[in-house]
Amino acid sequence: MADHQRQQVLEKEKSGQNQEGSQREPTGNGGAPEHRPANQDQEQDSEARKRADPRRKRTIRFVLLAFLVVAVIVAIPIYAYYSVRESTDDAQVDGHVIPISPRINGTIQVVLVNDNQEVKAGQELVGLDPADYQVALNQAEAQLASSHATTSESQENVPITTVNTTSSVSTAVTQVQEAQAAVAAAQQAINVARAKLSSSNADVAQRKANLVKAQHDLKRYSELVQKDEISKQDYDAAVAAADANAAEVQSAEDSVVQAQHSLDQANAQYDQSKARLATAQVQRRQYEQTRAGQQAVSVARYKQAQASVQQRQADLEQARLNLSYTTIRAPVDGIVSKKSAEPGMQVSAGQQIMAVIPLDDVWVTANFKETQLKKMTVGQKVEIEVDTYGSSRKYRAHIDSIAAASGAKFSLLPPENATGNYVKVVQRVPVKIVLEPGENRDHRLLPGMSVVPTVLLNSGTNNAY
């Protein structure tokens, strides 16, 4: 623009000089103009340019000043706009990738979904062959019934054992008491036999004394009879008395023998009674000692049976769970991806056969430079532009969290700045950005998409966009 104005000024000056020269130049013969020297014209042009320089400089200064004012006016809103915004193209959409795998070993019987099919939470995806697990369930039910029967039997045995042991102890106590009475009776019989023996011995002594007296009397009577000093009748009476006393002595001696025999029997009975008493006392102590043990064993068997019932119940529940695991269902709403399941395929527990991606829960991971985090805080508003859709649609979001370390720290081979030649590299820190509610209602944001998030540094948790 300055060159154009300068050219116009020069043309105007030249045209003015030409007009003045034509007025001042004398004419010769025939009216022809008088020719001047070339150096005179050059001097005139130099003087004209000198007169035009101040005007040209003023014009240039005015143009430069106007350009500077316009540049400042344009730069102020541009600076105001970009000074409160930070953006990066090192960002992508992230989301959960939920692996679907069986919890038991089995054979796939049916596959009910395809790749990229939308599924709802609880929808059946794959069915395994349930035959083996149905048999295991039936076995568990039978074992549980058997355990219940054993428990009932053990429960009935507890009071029976208590009654039996108590009865055994009572019987032993009774036997001890009877043995003690028998011992006492035998002791009494011994005492009676001893008294009878003593009485019989005394009677024998008395009878022998009477016999001696009768024999002495008989001897005197025999001498007197021979002298006819007594009658034959008195002599016969003395003979009869002597014979009677001899018989009484024999009878008394027989009584002594019988009394001694009775004493021996009483002693033998006493010994037997004492032996039975000792046996009864031992049995009573054994019954008393074993009663608690037998009752404890009976109670322990009942508790063991109860524990067996609980174990069988747990086995039954596990069998039911295993049978239910033959139906594999979707854990969340989402889209099926990476399906590898096919009918007839043998699978093991934990083997991934497909994945479900819930598109209702996606977020953006933006790797900002560390120099961009100076004014960045949690809760600030974010505008997200997706490469797929361009600037035609922007998503509203906010910063959810900032990583505790740079991405390089989590890499397989983190940098070792203390070794080798150090080259400073600007680090990037992952920032998690969460969409506002309802922004991805149409599920057009897919994990892995490239995005460009712009953080509004002057926004807060409650500021509008």
LOVEX-898347 format. One record per residue (C-alpha): residue number from 1; residue in one letter; x, y, z. Coordinates in Angstrom, 1 decimal, m for minus. Example, Ala and Ser with C-alpha at 12.3 -4.5 7.8 and 13.67 -1.06 7.14 Angstrom:
2
num, residu, c1, c2, c3
1, a, 12.3, m4.5, 7.8
2, s, 13.7, m1.1, 7.1
This chain:
465
num, residu, c1, c2, c3
1, m, 0.0, 0.0, 0.0
2, a, 2.9, 2.4, 0.8
3, d, 4.6, 1.8, m2.5
4, h, 1.4, 2.5, m4.4
5, q, 0.8, 5.8, m2.6
6, r, 4.4, 6.7, m3.2
7, q, 4.1, 6.0, m6.9
8, q, 1.0, 8.2, m7.1
9, v, 2.7, 11.1, m5.4
10, l, 5.7, 10.9, m7.8
11, e, 3.4, 10.8, m10.9
12, k, 1.5, 13.9, m9.6
13, e, 4.8, 15.8, m9.1
14, k, 6.1, 14.8, m12.5
15, s, 2.8, 16.0, m14.2
16, g, 3.0, 19.3, m12.3
17, q, 6.6, 19.9, m13.4
18, n, 5.8, 19.1, m17.0
19, q, 3.1, 21.7, m16.9
20, e, 5.4, 24.4, m15.5
21, g, 8.1, 23.6, m18.1
22, s, 5.7, 23.8, m20.9
23, q, 4.6, 27.3, m19.7
24, r, 8.2, 28.5, m19.3
25, e, 9.9, 27.0, m22.3
26, p, 10.4, 29.5, m25.2
27, t, 9.4, 28.5, m28.7
28, g, 11.6, 28.7, m31.7
29, n, 10.8, 29.0, m35.3
30, g, 7.6, 27.3, m36.1
31, g, 6.6, 27.1, m32.4
32, a, 9.0, 24.1, m31.6
33, p, 10.1, 23.8, m27.9
34, e, 13.6, 24.6, m26.9
35, h, 15.6, 21.6, m25.8
36, r, 17.4, 21.6, m22.4
37, p, 20.4, 19.6, m21.3
38, a, 19.8, 16.1, m19.7
39, n, 21.6, 16.9, m16.5
40, q, 19.3, 19.9, m15.9
41, d, 16.3, 17.5, m16.0
42, q, 17.9, 15.2, m13.5
43, e, 18.5, 18.0, m11.1
44, q, 14.8, 19.0, m11.4
45, d, 13.7, 15.4, m10.7
46, s, 16.0, 15.1, m7.6
47, e, 14.6, 18.4, m6.2
48, a, 11.1, 17.1, m6.7
49, r, 11.8, 13.8, m4.9
50, k, 13.3, 15.7, m2.0
51, r, 10.1, 17.8, m1.7
52, a, 8.1, 14.5, m1.8
53, d, 10.1, 12.6, 0.9
54, p, 8.6, 14.2, 4.1
55, r, 5.1, 13.5, 2.9
56, r, 6.0, 9.9, 2.0
57, k, 7.5, 9.3, 5.4
58, r, 4.4, 10.6, 7.2
59, t, 2.2, 8.3, 5.1
60, i, 4.4, 5.3, 5.9
61, r, 4.3, 6.1, 9.6
62, f, 0.6, 6.4, 9.6
63, v, 0.2, 3.1, 7.8
64, l, 2.5, 1.3, 10.2
65, l, 0.7, 2.8, 13.2
66, a, m2.6, 1.8, 11.8
67, f, m1.4, m1.8, 11.1
68, l, 0.0, m2.0, 14.7
69, v, m3.3, m0.9, 16.2
70, v, m5.2, m3.4, 14.2
71, a, m2.8, m6.1, 15.1
72, v, m3.1, m5.3, 18.9
73, i, m6.9, m5.2, 18.6
74, v, m6.9, m8.6, 16.9
75, a, m4.3, m10.1, 19.3
76, i, m6.1, m9.2, 22.5
77, p, m9.2, m11.4, 22.1
78, i, m7.0, m14.2, 20.5
79, y, m4.7, m14.1, 23.6
80, a, m7.7, m13.9, 25.9
81, y, m9.2, m16.9, 24.3
82, y, m6.1, m19.2, 24.2
83, s, m4.6, m18.1, 27.5
84, v, m7.4, m19.8, 29.4
85, r, m7.4, m23.0, 27.3
86, e, m5.2, m26.0, 27.1
87, s, m5.6, m28.7, 24.5
88, t, m3.8, m31.8, 23.2
89, d, m4.2, m34.2, 20.4
90, d, m2.6, m37.0, 22.4
91, a, m5.9, m38.3, 23.7
92, q, m8.3, m41.2, 23.1
93, v, m11.5, m42.6, 24.3
94, d, m11.2, m45.3, 27.0
95, g, m13.7, m47.7, 28.4
96, h, m14.2, m51.0, 30.2
97, v, m13.5, m54.2, 28.2
98, i, m15.2, m56.9, 30.2
99, p, m13.9, m60.4, 29.4
100, i, m16.5, m63.2, 29.2
101, s, m15.3, m66.6, 30.3
102, p, m16.9, m69.7, 31.8
103, r, m16.5, m70.4, 35.5
104, i, m16.5, m74.2, 34.9
105, n, m15.1, m76.6, 32.4
106, g, m17.4, m77.9, 29.7
107, t, m18.5, m78.2, 26.1
108, i, m20.2, m75.3, 24.4
109, q, m23.7, m76.4, 23.3
110, v, m25.1, m73.2, 21.9
111, v, m23.9, m69.6, 21.1
112, l, m26.7, m67.1, 21.1
113, v, m24.9, m63.9, 20.1
114, n, m22.7, m62.6, 17.3
115, d, m19.9, m60.0, 17.1
116, n, m20.9, m56.3, 17.5
117, q, m24.4, m57.3, 18.8
118, e, m25.9, m55.2, 21.5
119, v, m26.8, m57.2, 24.6
120, k, m28.5, m56.4, 27.9
121, a, m27.4, m57.3, 31.4
122, g, m28.5, m60.8, 32.3
123, q, m29.0, m61.8, 28.6
124, e, m27.9, m65.4, 27.8
125, l, m24.8, m65.5, 25.7
126, v, m23.5, m69.1, 25.6
127, g, m24.9, m72.4, 26.9
128, l, m22.7, m75.2, 28.0
129, d, m23.7, m78.9, 28.1
130, p, m25.4, m79.3, 31.5
131, a, m25.6, m83.2, 31.6
132, d, m22.5, m83.8, 33.8
133, y, m23.5, m81.1, 36.2
134, q, m27.1, m82.4, 36.5
135, v, m25.7, m85.8, 37.5
136, a, m23.5, m84.1, 40.1
137, l, m26.5, m82.2, 41.4
138, n, m28.5, m85.5, 41.8
139, q, m25.6, m87.1, 43.6
140, a, m25.3, m84.2, 46.0
141, e, m29.0, m84.3, 46.8
142, a, m28.7, m88.1, 47.6
143, q, m25.7, m87.6, 49.8
144, l, m27.5, m84.8, 51.7
145, a, m30.5, m87.1, 52.3
146, s, m28.2, m89.8, 53.6
147, s, m26.5, m87.3, 55.9
148, h, m29.9, m86.2, 57.2
149, a, m30.8, m89.8, 58.1
150, t, m27.4, m90.3, 59.9
151, t, m28.0, m87.1, 61.8
152, s, m31.4, m88.2, 62.9
153, e, m30.1, m91.6, 64.1
154, s, m27.2, m89.9, 66.0
155, q, m29.7, m87.5, 67.5
156, e, m31.8, m90.4, 68.8
157, n, m28.7, m92.2, 70.2
158, v, m27.8, m89.3, 72.4
159, p, m30.7, m89.7, 74.9
160, i, m30.5, m93.5, 74.6
161, t, m26.9, m93.5, 75.5
162, t, m27.6, m91.2, 78.4
163, v, m30.3, m93.5, 79.7
164, n, m28.2, m96.6, 79.2
165, t, m25.2, m95.2, 81.0
166, t, m27.3, m93.8, 83.8
167, s, m29.0, m97.2, 84.2
168, s, m25.7, m99.0, 84.2
169, v, m24.4, m96.8, 86.9
170, s, m27.6, m97.2, 88.9
171, t, m27.4, m101.0, 88.5
172, a, m23.8, m101.0, 89.7
173, v, m24.7, m98.9, 92.7
174, t, m27.5, m101.3, 93.5
175, q, m25.1, m104.3, 93.1
176, v, m22.7, m102.6, 95.5
177, q, m25.4, m102.1, 98.0
178, e, m26.5, m105.7, 97.7
179, a, m22.9, m106.9, 98.0
180, q, m22.5, m104.8, 101.1
181, a, m25.7, m106.3, 102.6
182, a, m24.5, m109.7, 101.8
183, v, m21.1, m109.1, 103.4
184, a, m22.9, m107.8, 106.5
185, a, m25.2, m110.9, 106.5
186, a, m22.2, m113.2, 106.1
187, q, m20.5, m111.4, 109.0
188, q, m23.6, m111.9, 111.1
189, a, m23.7, m115.6, 110.1
190, i, m20.1, m116.0, 111.1
191, n, m20.8, m114.4, 114.5
192, v, m23.8, m116.8, 115.0
193, a, m21.7, m119.8, 113.9
194, r, m18.9, m118.8, 116.3
195, a, m21.4, m118.4, 119.1
196, k, m23.0, m121.7, 118.4
197, l, m19.5, m123.3, 118.2
198, s, m18.6, m121.9, 121.5
199, s, m21.9, m123.1, 123.0
200, s, m21.4, m126.5, 121.5
201, n, m17.9, m126.7, 123.0
202, a, m19.2, m125.7, 126.4
203, d, m22.0, m128.3, 126.1
204, v, m19.4, m130.9, 125.2
205, a, m17.3, m130.1, 128.2
206, q, m20.4, m130.2, 130.4
207, r, m21.4, m133.5, 128.9
208, k, m18.0, m135.0, 129.4
209, a, m18.0, m133.9, 133.0
210, n, m21.4, m135.5, 133.5
211, l, m20.0, m138.6, 131.7
212, v, m17.0, m138.8, 134.0
213, k, m19.3, m138.4, 137.0
214, a, m21.6, m141.1, 135.7
215, q, m18.6, m143.4, 135.1
216, h, m17.3, m142.8, 138.6
217, d, m20.8, m143.4, 140.0
218, l, m21.1, m146.6, 137.9
219, k, m17.7, m147.8, 139.2
220, r, m18.8, m147.3, 142.8
221, y, m22.2, m148.9, 142.1
222, s, m20.4, m151.8, 140.6
223, e, m18.4, m152.4, 143.7
224, l, m21.4, m151.9, 145.9
225, v, m23.5, m154.3, 143.8
226, q, m20.8, m156.9, 144.2
227, k, m21.0, m156.4, 148.0
228, d, m24.8, m156.4, 147.8
229, e, m24.8, m153.0, 149.4
230, i, m27.1, m151.6, 146.8
231, s, m29.9, m153.1, 144.7
232, k, m29.5, m154.3, 141.2
233, q, m31.9, m151.6, 140.1
234, d, m29.8, m148.8, 141.4
235, y, m26.8, m150.3, 139.6
236, d, m28.8, m150.6, 136.4
237, a, m29.8, m147.0, 136.8
238, a, m26.2, m146.0, 137.1
239, v, m25.3, m148.0, 134.0
240, a, m28.1, m146.3, 132.1
241, a, m27.0, m142.9, 133.3
242, a, m23.4, m143.5, 132.2
243, d, m24.6, m144.7, 128.8
244, a, m26.9, m141.7, 128.5
245, n, m24.1, m139.3, 129.4
246, a, m21.8, m141.0, 126.9
247, a, m24.5, m140.6, 124.2
248, e, m25.0, m136.9, 125.2
249, v, m21.2, m136.4, 124.9
250, q, m21.2, m137.9, 121.4
251, s, m24.2, m135.7, 120.5
252, a, m22.5, m132.7, 121.9
253, e, m19.3, m133.5, 119.9
254, d, m21.5, m133.9, 116.8
255, s, m23.0, m130.5, 117.5
256, v, m19.5, m129.0, 117.8
257, v, m18.6, m130.5, 114.4
258, q, m21.8, m129.1, 112.9
259, a, m21.2, m125.7, 114.4
260, q, m17.6, m125.7, 113.1
261, h, m18.9, m126.6, 109.6
262, s, m21.5, m123.8, 109.8
263, l, m18.7, m121.4, 110.8
264, d, m16.6, m122.5, 107.9
265, q, m19.6, m122.0, 105.6
266, a, m20.2, m118.6, 107.0
267, n, m16.5, m117.6, 106.5
268, a, m16.7, m118.9, 102.9
269, q, m19.9, m116.9, 102.3
270, y, m18.3, m113.9, 103.8
271, d, m15.3, m114.1, 101.5
272, q, m17.6, m114.5, 98.5
273, s, m19.7, m111.5, 99.6
274, k, m16.6, m109.4, 99.9
275, a, m15.4, m110.5, 96.5
276, r, m18.8, m109.6, 95.0
277, l, m18.7, m106.2, 96.8
278, a, m15.2, m105.5, 95.3
279, t, m16.4, m106.5, 91.8
280, a, m19.5, m104.3, 92.2
281, q, m17.5, m101.4, 93.4
282, v, m15.1, m101.7, 90.4
283, q, m18.0, m101.9, 88.0
284, r, m19.6, m98.9, 89.5
285, r, m16.4, m96.9, 89.2
286, q, m16.0, m98.0, 85.6
287, y, m19.6, m97.1, 84.7
288, e, m19.3, m93.7, 86.4
289, q, m16.0, m93.1, 84.6
290, t, m17.3, m94.2, 81.2
291, r, m20.7, m92.7, 81.4
292, a, m19.4, m89.1, 80.7
293, g, m17.2, m90.5, 77.9
294, q, m20.0, m92.5, 76.3
295, q, m22.3, m89.5, 76.4
296, a, m19.6, m87.2, 75.0
297, v, m18.9, m89.7, 72.2
298, s, m22.6, m89.8, 71.4
299, v, m22.9, m86.1, 71.3
300, a, m19.7, m85.8, 69.2
301, r, m21.2, m88.3, 66.7
302, y, m24.3, m86.2, 66.5
303, k, m22.3, m83.0, 66.0
304, q, m20.2, m84.8, 63.4
305, a, m23.4, m85.9, 61.6
306, q, m24.6, m82.3, 61.7
307, a, m21.3, m81.1, 60.2
308, s, m21.6, m83.7, 57.6
309, v, m25.1, m82.4, 56.7
310, q, m23.7, m78.9, 56.4
311, q, m20.9, m80.2, 54.2
312, r, m23.4, m82.0, 52.0
313, q, m25.6, m78.9, 51.9
314, a, m22.6, m76.9, 50.7
315, d, m21.8, m79.6, 48.1
316, l, m25.4, m79.4, 46.9
317, e, m25.2, m75.6, 46.7
318, q, m22.0, m75.9, 44.7
319, a, m23.6, m78.4, 42.4
320, r, m26.5, m76.1, 41.8
321, l, m24.1, m73.2, 41.1
322, n, m22.1, m75.3, 38.7
323, l, m25.3, m76.2, 36.9
324, s, m26.3, m72.5, 36.7
325, y, m22.8, m71.7, 35.4
326, t, m23.6, m73.7, 32.3
327, t, m25.6, m70.7, 31.2
328, i, m23.2, m67.7, 30.6
329, r, m25.0, m64.4, 30.8
330, a, m23.9, m60.8, 30.1
331, p, m22.8, m59.0, 33.2
332, v, m23.7, m55.5, 31.9
333, d, m25.3, m53.8, 29.0
334, g, m22.9, m53.4, 26.1
335, i, m21.6, m54.6, 22.7
336, v, m20.2, m58.1, 22.0
337, s, m16.7, m58.1, 20.6
338, k, m13.9, m60.6, 20.0
339, k, m16.2, m63.6, 20.0
340, s, m14.3, m66.9, 19.7
341, a, m17.0, m69.2, 21.1
342, e, m18.3, m71.9, 18.7
343, p, m20.7, m74.8, 19.4
344, g, m18.8, m78.0, 20.3
345, m, m15.8, m76.1, 21.5
346, q, m14.1, m77.4, 24.7
347, v, m13.6, m74.6, 27.2
348, s, m12.0, m74.4, 30.6
349, a, m12.7, m72.2, 33.6
350, g, m11.3, m68.7, 33.0
351, q, m10.8, m69.1, 29.3
352, q, m12.0, m65.9, 27.5
353, i, m14.5, m66.6, 24.7
354, m, m15.7, m63.1, 24.1
355, a, m15.8, m59.6, 25.5
356, v, m18.6, m57.1, 26.3
357, i, m17.9, m53.4, 26.0
358, p, m20.4, m51.1, 28.0
359, l, m20.7, m47.9, 26.0
360, d, m22.6, m46.2, 28.8
361, d, m19.4, m45.9, 30.7
362, v, m16.6, m44.3, 28.6
363, w, m14.2, m41.6, 29.4
364, v, m11.2, m39.8, 27.8
365, t, m7.6, m40.2, 28.7
366, a, m5.6, m37.1, 27.7
367, n, m1.9, m37.0, 27.9
368, f, m1.1, m33.4, 28.6
369, k, 2.4, m32.0, 28.7
370, e, 3.7, m31.3, 32.2
371, t, 4.0, m27.6, 31.2
372, q, 0.2, m27.5, 30.5
373, l, m0.8, m28.6, 34.1
374, k, 0.1, m25.4, 35.9
375, k, m3.5, m24.1, 36.1
376, m, m5.3, m27.4, 35.5
377, t, m7.4, m28.7, 38.4
378, v, m10.0, m31.4, 39.0
379, g, m13.5, m30.3, 38.1
380, q, m12.6, m27.9, 35.3
381, k, m14.8, m28.0, 32.2
382, v, m13.6, m29.6, 29.0
383, e, m14.8, m29.4, 25.4
384, i, m14.0, m32.6, 23.4
385, e, m13.8, m32.7, 19.6
386, v, m13.7, m36.2, 18.1
387, d, m11.6, m36.8, 15.0
388, t, m14.3, m39.0, 13.5
389, y, m17.0, m36.3, 13.6
390, g, m14.8, m33.2, 13.3
391, s, m16.0, m29.8, 14.6
392, s, m19.6, m30.6, 13.8
393, r, m20.1, m31.9, 17.3
394, k, m18.4, m31.2, 20.6
395, y, m18.9, m33.1, 23.8
396, r, m19.1, m31.5, 27.2
397, a, m17.0, m33.1, 30.0
398, h, m15.0, m32.3, 33.1
399, i, m11.6, m33.3, 34.6
400, d, m12.2, m36.3, 36.9
401, s, m8.6, m36.9, 38.1
402, i, m5.0, m36.3, 37.3
403, a, m2.6, m39.3, 37.4
404, a, m0.1, m39.5, 40.3
405, a, 2.8, m40.1, 37.9
406, s, 3.8, m39.5, 34.3
407, g, 3.2, m42.0, 31.6
408, a, 6.9, m42.8, 31.4
409, k, 7.0, m44.1, 35.0
410, f, 4.5, m46.8, 34.1
411, s, 6.3, m47.9, 30.9
412, l, 8.0, m51.2, 30.5
413, l, 11.4, m49.6, 30.5
414, p, 11.1, m46.3, 32.6
415, p, 13.9, m43.7, 31.9
416, e, 17.0, m43.8, 34.1
417, n, 18.1, m40.2, 34.2
418, a, 21.0, m40.9, 36.5
419, t, 22.9, m43.0, 33.9
420, g, 24.3, m42.1, 30.5
421, n, 23.9, m38.7, 28.7
422, y, 20.8, m36.9, 30.1
423, v, 18.5, m35.4, 27.5
424, k, 15.6, m33.5, 29.0
425, v, 12.2, m34.5, 27.5
426, v, 8.9, m32.9, 28.3
427, q, 6.9, m35.5, 30.1
428, r, 3.2, m36.2, 29.6
429, v, 0.8, m36.9, 32.5
430, p, m2.5, m38.8, 31.9
431, v, m5.6, m36.9, 32.8
432, k, m8.9, m38.6, 33.1
433, i, m11.8, m36.7, 31.6
434, v, m15.4, m37.8, 32.3
435, l, m18.3, m36.9, 30.1
436, e, m21.3, m35.0, 31.4
437, p, m24.5, m37.1, 31.9
438, g, m26.3, m37.7, 28.6
439, e, m23.4, m36.7, 26.3
440, n, m22.9, m40.2, 24.9
441, r, m26.5, m41.2, 24.9
442, d, m26.3, m42.2, 21.3
443, h, m23.2, m44.4, 22.0
444, r, m21.2, m42.8, 19.2
445, l, m18.1, m42.5, 21.3
446, l, m16.2, m45.8, 21.1
447, p, m13.1, m46.8, 23.1
448, g, m9.9, m46.1, 21.1
449, m, m11.2, m43.1, 19.1
450, s, m8.8, m40.2, 18.9
451, v, m10.1, m36.9, 20.4
452, v, m8.9, m33.4, 21.0
453, p, m9.9, m32.2, 24.5
454, t, m9.7, m28.5, 25.4
455, v, m9.7, m27.6, 29.1
456, l, m11.3, m24.3, 30.1
457, l, m8.8, m23.2, 32.8
458, n, m11.1, m20.3, 33.9
459, s, m14.0, m22.7, 34.6
460, g, m14.9, m24.3, 38.0
461, t, m17.0, m27.2, 39.0
462, n, m20.2, m25.2, 38.9
463, n, m19.4, m22.9, 35.9
464, a, m21.4, m23.2, 32.7
465, y, m19.7, m23.7, 29.3
